[in-house]
Amino acid sequence: MNLEQLRKQAKELVRAARAGDADALARLDGREPILARAQLVVAREHGYASWPSLVVAVEASAETFVLAATNGQLA
């Protein structure tokens, strides 16, 4: 997962809901289309309880990848 792509998905969800898109409004469960709520929806759709939990998981995955790719050498 790419954090920047997830951020874009949340912003696109807000834009779509504000434009009256039925699917976007349904994903937001009829709630006000604000970024924080859209981030929560995106996080839950990926299996996380909150946006911060998703961010931590994505960042941990990136760090794990770098460590594996460099044989554990950060320098």
N, CA, C and O atoms as a printed pandas DataFrame, in Angstrom:
     atom_number atom_name residue_name chain_id  residue_number  x_coord  y_coord  z_coord
0              1         N          MET        A               1    0.832   -1.184    0.000
1              2        CA          MET        A               1    0.000    0.000    0.000
2              3         C          MET        A               1    0.875    1.246    0.000
3              4         O          MET        A               1    1.932    1.284    0.631
4              5         N          ASN        A               2    0.427    2.234   -0.699
5              6        CA          ASN        A               2    1.132    3.494   -0.816
6              7         C          ASN        A               2    0.330    4.557   -0.079
7              8         O          ASN        A               2   -0.835    4.788   -0.403
8              9         N          LEU        A               3    0.930    5.197    0.892
9             10        CA          LEU        A               3    0.228    6.177    1.721
10            11         C          LEU        A               3   -0.285    7.353    0.892
11            12         O          LEU        A               3   -1.396    7.836    1.112
12            13         N          GLU        A               4    0.513    7.803   -0.048
13            14        CA          GLU        A               4    0.085    8.929   -0.893
14            15         C          GLU        A               4   -1.148    8.544   -1.711
15            16         O          GLU        A               4   -2.064    9.352   -1.867
16            17         N          GLN        A               5   -1.176    7.340   -2.225
17            18        CA          GLN        A               5   -2.335    6.872   -2.986
18            19         C          GLN        A               5   -3.578    6.781   -2.098
19            20         O          GLN        A               5   -4.680    7.121   -2.528
20            21         N          LEU        A               6   -3.396    6.328   -0.877
21            22        CA          LEU        A               6   -4.522    6.255    0.062
22            23         C          LEU        A               6   -5.056    7.646    0.391
23            24         O          LEU        A               6   -6.266    7.834    0.512
24            25         N          ARG        A               7   -4.161    8.616    0.535
25            26        CA          ARG        A               7   -4.589    9.996    0.775
26            27         C          ARG        A               7   -5.407   10.514   -0.406
27            28         O          ARG        A               7   -6.432   11.172   -0.227
28            29         N          LYS        A               8   -4.939   10.208   -1.611
29            30        CA          LYS        A               8   -5.667   10.631   -2.810
30            31         C          LYS        A               8   -7.043    9.980   -2.859
31            32         O          LYS        A               8   -8.018   10.625   -3.245
32            33         N          GLN        A               9   -7.131    8.716   -2.473
33            34        CA          GLN        A               9   -8.426    8.028   -2.458
34            35         C          GLN        A               9   -9.400    8.725   -1.516
35            36         O          GLN        A               9  -10.574    8.893   -1.845
36            37         N          ALA        A              10   -8.915    9.127   -0.351
37            38        CA          ALA        A              10   -9.774    9.807    0.618
38            39         C          ALA        A              10  -10.240   11.157    0.066
39            40         O          ALA        A              10  -11.410   11.514    0.206
40            41         N          LYS        A              11   -9.334   11.900   -0.557
41            42        CA          LYS        A              11   -9.702   13.194   -1.129
42            43         C          LYS        A              11  -10.699   13.023   -2.276
43            44         O          LYS        A              11  -11.635   13.811   -2.411
44            45         N          GLU        A              12  -10.497   11.999   -3.096
45            46        CA          GLU        A              12  -11.422   11.731   -4.192
46            47         C          GLU        A              12  -12.803   11.345   -3.660
47            48         O          GLU        A              12  -13.823   11.702   -4.250
48            49         N          LEU        A              13  -12.830   10.627   -2.558
49            50        CA          LEU        A              13  -14.100   10.247   -1.941
50            51         C          LEU        A              13  -14.859   11.497   -1.486
51            52         O          LEU        A              13  -16.069   11.597   -1.686
52            53         N          VAL        A              14  -14.155   12.436   -0.881
53            54        CA          VAL        A              14  -14.782   13.685   -0.446
54            55         C          VAL        A              14  -15.331   14.444   -1.647
55            56         O          VAL        A              14  -16.476   14.896   -1.630
56            57         N          ARG        A              15  -14.508   14.585   -2.700
57            58        CA          ARG        A              15  -14.956   15.311   -3.890
58            59         C          ARG        A              15  -16.190   14.664   -4.504
59            60         O          ARG        A              15  -17.146   15.350   -4.865
60            61         N          ALA        A              16  -16.163   13.357   -4.619
61            62        CA          ALA        A              16  -17.287   12.640   -5.220
62            63         C          ALA        A              16  -18.554   12.808   -4.385
63            64         O          ALA        A              16  -19.634   13.025   -4.933
64            65         N          ALA        A              17  -18.428   12.711   -3.078
65            66        CA          ALA        A              17  -19.593   12.858   -2.206
66            67         C          ALA        A              17  -20.163   14.269   -2.293
67            68         O          ALA        A              17  -21.380   14.449   -2.329
68            69         N          ARG        A              18  -19.294   15.258   -2.325
69            70        CA          ARG        A              18  -19.756   16.650   -2.439
70            71         C          ARG        A              18  -20.438   16.908   -3.781
71            72         O          ARG        A              18  -21.299   17.780   -3.900
72            73         N          ALA        A              19  -20.034   16.128   -4.791
73            74        CA          ALA        A              19  -20.648   16.260   -6.121
74            75         C          ALA        A              19  -21.954   15.481   -6.215
75            76         O          ALA        A              19  -22.639   15.532   -7.237
76            77         N          GLY        A              20  -22.300   14.757   -5.146
77            78        CA          GLY        A              20  -23.560   14.028   -5.120
78            79         C          GLY        A              20  -23.509   12.601   -5.606
79            80         O          GLY        A              20  -24.554   11.993   -5.839
80            81         N          ASP        A              21  -22.308   12.044   -5.767
81            82        CA          ASP        A              21  -22.166   10.659   -6.217
82            83         C          ASP        A              21  -22.783    9.703   -5.192
83            84         O          ASP        A              21  -22.407    9.700   -4.020
84            85         N          ALA        A              22  -23.727    8.904   -5.655
85            86        CA          ALA        A              22  -24.465    8.014   -4.750
86            87         C          ALA        A              22  -23.564    6.995   -4.070
87            88         O          ALA        A              22  -23.730    6.723   -2.881
88            89         N          ASP        A              23  -22.615    6.430   -4.802
89            90        CA          ASP        A              23  -21.708    5.435   -4.207
90            91         C          ASP        A              23  -20.834    6.056   -3.120
91            92         O          ASP        A              23  -20.631    5.465   -2.060
92            93         N          ALA        A              24  -20.325    7.244   -3.396
93            94        CA          ALA        A              24  -19.485    7.932   -2.416
94            95         C          ALA        A              24  -20.295    8.272   -1.170
95            96         O          ALA        A              24  -19.825    8.096   -0.046
96            97         N          LEU        A              25  -21.504    8.755   -1.378
97            98        CA          LEU        A              25  -22.356    9.080   -0.231
98            99         C          LEU        A              25  -22.681    7.830    0.579
99           100         O          LEU        A              25  -22.742    7.881    1.807
100          101         N          ALA        A              26  -22.889    6.717   -0.100
101          102        CA          ALA        A              26  -23.171    5.461    0.605
102          103         C          ALA        A              26  -21.950    5.008    1.406
103          104         O          ALA        A              26  -22.086    4.531    2.532
104          105         N          ARG        A              27  -20.760    5.156    0.824
105          106        CA          ARG        A              27  -19.547    4.775    1.547
106          107         C          ARG        A              27  -19.376    5.600    2.814
107          108         O          ARG        A              27  -18.870    5.106    3.822
108          109         N          LEU        A              28  -19.800    6.862    2.759
109          110        CA          LEU        A              28  -19.718    7.737    3.925
110          111         C          LEU        A              28  -20.920    7.564    4.846
111          112         O          LEU        A              28  -21.026    8.238    5.871
112          113         N          ASP        A              29  -21.805    6.679    4.488
113          114        CA          ASP        A              29  -22.978    6.350    5.304
114          115         C          ASP        A              29  -23.841    7.578    5.587
115          116         O          ASP        A              29  -24.396    7.729    6.676
116          117         N          GLY        A              30  -23.943    8.452    4.581
117          118        CA          GLY        A              30  -24.793    9.620    4.715
118          119         C          GLY        A              30  -24.238   10.720    5.592
119          120         O          GLY        A              30  -24.921   11.713    5.844
120          121         N          ARG        A              31  -23.018   10.565    6.061
121          122        CA          ARG        A              31  -22.414   11.582    6.930
122          123         C          ARG        A              31  -21.773   12.688    6.095
123          124         O          ARG        A              31  -21.555   12.535    4.893
124          125         N          GLU        A              32  -21.482   13.785    6.751
125          126        CA          GLU        A              32  -20.885   14.941    6.081
126          127         C          GLU        A              32  -19.571   14.549    5.388
127          128         O          GLU        A              32  -18.721   13.902    5.998
128          129         N          PRO        A              33  -19.404   14.939    4.116
129          130        CA          PRO        A              33  -18.186   14.572    3.385
130          131         C          PRO        A              33  -16.996   15.474    3.736
131          132         O          PRO        A              33  -16.722   16.463    3.056
132          133         N          ILE        A              34  -16.311   15.111    4.800
133          134        CA          ILE        A              34  -15.098   15.832    5.204
134          135         C          ILE        A              34  -13.935   14.850    5.131
135          136         O          ILE        A              34  -14.128   13.635    5.176
136          137         N          LEU        A              35  -12.728   15.394    5.018
137          138        CA          LEU        A              35  -11.552   14.555    4.807
138          139         C          LEU        A              35  -11.343   13.536    5.923
139          140         O          LEU        A              35  -11.052   12.374    5.642
140          141         N          ALA        A              36  -11.482   13.941    7.163
141          142        CA          ALA        A              36  -11.257   13.017    8.286
142          143         C          ALA        A              36  -12.188   11.810    8.202
143          144         O          ALA        A              36  -11.774   10.681    8.464
144          145         N          ARG        A              37  -13.427   12.049    7.840
145          146        CA          ARG        A              37  -14.394   10.956    7.737
146          147         C          ARG        A              37  -14.047   10.050    6.546
147          148         O          ARG        A              37  -14.156    8.827    6.637
148          149         N          ALA        A              38  -13.633   10.655    5.441
149          150        CA          ALA        A              38  -13.246    9.872    4.268
150          151         C          ALA        A              38  -12.013    9.026    4.572
151          152         O          ALA        A              38  -11.920    7.882    4.126
152          153         N          GLN        A              39  -11.074    9.577    5.322
153          154        CA          GLN        A              39   -9.887    8.809    5.707
154          155         C          GLN        A              39  -10.277    7.610    6.561
155          156         O          GLN        A              39   -9.727    6.521    6.400
156          157         N          LEU        A              40  -11.226    7.813    7.465
157          158        CA          LEU        A              40  -11.703    6.716    8.301
158          159         C          LEU        A              40  -12.337    5.630    7.444
159          160         O          LEU        A              40  -12.102    4.444    7.675
160          161         N          VAL        A              41  -13.136    6.022    6.458
161          162        CA          VAL        A              41  -13.763    5.052    5.556
162          163         C          VAL        A              41  -12.699    4.258    4.809
163          164         O          VAL        A              41  -12.781    3.033    4.727
164          165         N          VAL        A              42  -11.708    4.944    4.270
165          166        CA          VAL        A              42  -10.636    4.268    3.530
166          167         C          VAL        A              42   -9.893    3.302    4.451
167          168         O          VAL        A              42   -9.600    2.171    4.063
168          169         N          ALA        A              43   -9.594    3.743    5.656
169          170        CA          ALA        A              43   -8.890    2.870    6.610
170          171         C          ALA        A              43   -9.709    1.629    6.913
171          172         O          ALA        A              43   -9.183    0.516    6.896
172          173         N          ARG        A              44  -10.975    1.809    7.185
173          174        CA          ARG        A              44  -11.828    0.653    7.518
174          175         C          ARG        A              44  -11.994   -0.277    6.326
175          176         O          ARG        A              44  -12.077   -1.492    6.503
176          177         N          GLU        A              45  -12.044    0.265    5.125
177          178        CA          GLU        A              45  -12.141   -0.576    3.934
178          179         C          GLU        A              45  -10.881   -1.421    3.727
179          180         O          GLU        A              45  -10.916   -2.447    3.047
180          181         N          HIS        A              46   -9.781   -0.981    4.316
181          182        CA          HIS        A              46   -8.529   -1.748    4.245
182          183         C          HIS        A              46   -8.295   -2.587    5.500
183          184         O          HIS        A              46   -7.233   -3.188    5.662
184          185         N          GLY        A              47   -9.289   -2.625    6.386
185          186        CA          GLY        A              47   -9.213   -3.490    7.545
186          187         C          GLY        A              47   -8.623   -2.870    8.804
187          188         O          GLY        A              47   -8.255   -3.590    9.732
188          189         N          TYR        A              48   -8.527   -1.544    8.849
189          190        CA          TYR        A              48   -7.970   -0.874   10.016
190          191         C          TYR        A              48   -9.065   -0.103   10.742
191          192         O          TYR        A              48  -10.025    0.355   10.122
192          193         N          ALA        A              49   -8.921    0.038   12.035
193          194        CA          ALA        A              49   -9.935    0.702   12.853
194          195         C          ALA        A              49   -9.909    2.216   12.700
195          196         O          ALA        A              49  -10.911    2.883   12.957
196          197         N          SER        A              50   -8.766    2.764   12.281
197          198        CA          SER        A              50   -8.642    4.211   12.179
198          199         C          SER        A              50   -7.610    4.575   11.121
199          200         O          SER        A              50   -6.821    3.735   10.689
200          201         N          TRP        A              51   -7.628    5.844   10.708
201          202        CA          TRP        A              51   -6.633    6.334    9.753
202          203         C          TRP        A              51   -5.222    6.272   10.361
203          204         O          TRP        A              51   -4.301    5.824    9.679
204          205         N          PRO        A              52   -5.018    6.701   11.610
205          206        CA          PRO        A              52   -3.678    6.587   12.189
206          207         C          PRO        A              52   -3.162    5.136   12.217
207          208         O          PRO        A              52   -1.970    4.908   12.013
208          209         N          SER        A              53   -4.027    4.176   12.461
209          210        CA          SER        A              53   -3.612    2.772   12.456
210          211         C          SER        A              53   -3.148    2.352   11.061
211          212         O          SER        A              53   -2.164    1.627   10.913
212          213         N          LEU        A              54   -3.861    2.814   10.056
213          214        CA          LEU        A              54   -3.477    2.508    8.672
214          215         C          LEU        A              54   -2.134    3.140    8.342
215          216         O          LEU        A              54   -1.276    2.497    7.736
216          217         N          VAL        A              55   -1.947    4.388    8.736
217          218        CA          VAL        A              55   -0.686    5.091    8.475
218          219         C          VAL        A              55    0.483    4.353    9.119
219          220         O          VAL        A              55    1.521    4.161    8.486
220          221         N          VAL        A              56    0.319    3.940   10.370
221          222        CA          VAL        A              56    1.380    3.209   11.074
222          223         C          VAL        A              56    1.715    1.916   10.333
223          224         O          VAL        A              56    2.887    1.577   10.171
224          225         N          ALA        A              57    0.695    1.202    9.889
225          226        CA          ALA        A              57    0.913   -0.066    9.186
226          227         C          ALA        A              57    1.638    0.150    7.859
227          228         O          ALA        A              57    2.546   -0.606    7.513
228          229         N          VAL        A              58    1.239    1.171    7.128
229          230        CA          VAL        A              58    1.885    1.449    5.837
230          231         C          VAL        A              58    3.330    1.865    6.055
231          232         O          VAL        A              58    4.226    1.398    5.351
232          233         N          GLU        A              59    3.561    2.735    7.020
233          234        CA          GLU        A              59    4.931    3.170    7.295
234          235         C          GLU        A              59    5.786    2.026    7.808
235          236         O          GLU        A              59    6.966    1.950    7.468
236          237         N          ALA        A              60    5.237    1.147    8.602
237          238        CA          ALA        A              60    5.977   -0.013    9.102
238          239         C          ALA        A              60    6.331   -0.933    7.942
239          240         O          ALA        A              60    7.426   -1.495    7.908
240          241         N          SER        A              61    5.426   -1.091    7.002
241          242        CA          SER        A              61    5.688   -1.943    5.846
242          243         C          SER        A              61    6.837   -1.379    5.018
243          244         O          SER        A              61    7.681   -2.132    4.533
244          245         N          ALA        A              62    6.873   -0.066    4.855
245          246        CA          ALA        A              62    7.949    0.563    4.091
246          247         C          ALA        A              62    9.288    0.371    4.795
247          248         O          ALA        A              62   10.297    0.072    4.158
248          249         N          GLU        A              63    9.287    0.547    6.117
249          250        CA          GLU        A              63   10.523    0.373    6.876
250          251         C          GLU        A              63   10.992   -1.078    6.800
251          252         O          GLU        A              63   12.185   -1.335    6.641
252          253         N          THR        A              64   10.073   -2.018    6.913
253          254        CA          THR        A              64   10.410   -3.434    6.820
254          255         C          THR        A              64   11.010   -3.757    5.458
255          256         O          THR        A              64   11.976   -4.514    5.365
256          257         N          PHE        A              65   10.438   -3.185    4.404
257          258        CA          PHE        A              65   10.943   -3.407    3.058
258          259         C          PHE        A              65   12.371   -2.884    2.928
259          260         O          PHE        A              65   13.243   -3.577    2.402
260          261         N          VAL        A              66   12.610   -1.669    3.405
261          262        CA          VAL        A              66   13.942   -1.075    3.308
262          263         C          VAL        A              66   14.953   -1.922    4.071
263          264         O          VAL        A              66   16.051   -2.183    3.581
264          265         N          LEU        A              67   14.576   -2.346    5.273
265          266        CA          LEU        A              67   15.488   -3.174    6.058
266          267         C          LEU        A              67   15.792   -4.493    5.343
267          268         O          LEU        A              67   16.939   -4.940    5.328
268          269         N          ALA        A              68   14.792   -5.100    4.764
269          270        CA          ALA        A              68   15.005   -6.355    4.047
270          271         C          ALA        A              68   15.863   -6.133    2.804
271          272         O          ALA        A              68   16.721   -6.956    2.484
272          273         N          ALA        A              69   15.634   -5.037    2.114
273          274        CA          ALA        A              69   16.360   -4.767    0.877
274          275         C          ALA        A              69   17.809   -4.398    1.136
275          276         O          ALA        A              69   18.655   -4.570    0.258
276          277         N          THR        A              70   18.105   -3.900    2.310
277          278        CA          THR        A              70   19.473   -3.475    2.619
278          279         C          THR        A              70   20.152   -4.431    3.608
279          280         O          THR        A              70   21.185   -4.098    4.190
280          281         N          ASN        A              71   19.577   -5.597    3.790
281          282        CA          ASN        A              71   20.117   -6.568    4.742
282          283         C          ASN        A              71   20.232   -6.005    6.148
283          284         O          ASN        A              71   21.165   -6.329    6.883
284          285         N          GLY        A              72   19.269   -5.154    6.519
285          286        CA          GLY        A              72   19.240   -4.632    7.871
286          287         C          GLY        A              72   20.162   -3.446    8.113
287          288         O          GLY        A              72   20.299   -2.994    9.250
288          289         N          GLN        A              73   20.787   -2.943    7.075
289          290        CA          GLN        A              73   21.702   -1.817    7.242
290          291         C          GLN        A              73   20.990   -0.514    6.911
291          292         O          GLN        A              73   20.593   -0.287    5.768
292          293         N          LEU        A              74   20.830    0.337    7.911
293          294        CA          LEU        A              74   20.144    1.609    7.697
294          295         C          LEU        A              74   21.069    2.692    7.142
295          296         O          LEU        A              74   20.597    3.637    6.510
296          297         N          ALA        A              75   22.344    2.572    7.363
297          298        CA          ALA        A              75   23.283    3.619    6.931
298          299         C          ALA        A              75   23.578    3.546    5.449
299          300         O          ALA        A              75   24.347    4.356    4.932
